[in-house]
Amino acid sequence: YLGCVSGVAPHKDPLNLNTWLIPLVLTEEALLNVGGAITKLIDGMIYHFNHQILHELTLPGKKGTGCAVAMATIKTLKLKTKRFTC
């Protein structure tokens, strides 16, 4: 869980590709910028993007009211498989 009172500065996360951003509280307009593509966050939506790309969260409105978000990731396992021939 992250408190984003003044937004989140541009950064990259060492997370795998199966990571989601979940806005929990949006008290003002929040903009997600992932590699230059800007999306307005909406309550009730879940956002999936590559966290290894430079991204940031900006709050262009009144400063200090912020928002809170959660990030969820699912670790995927590499399974050993056998080939069968008929």
Disulfide bonds with the S-S distance in Angstrom:
none
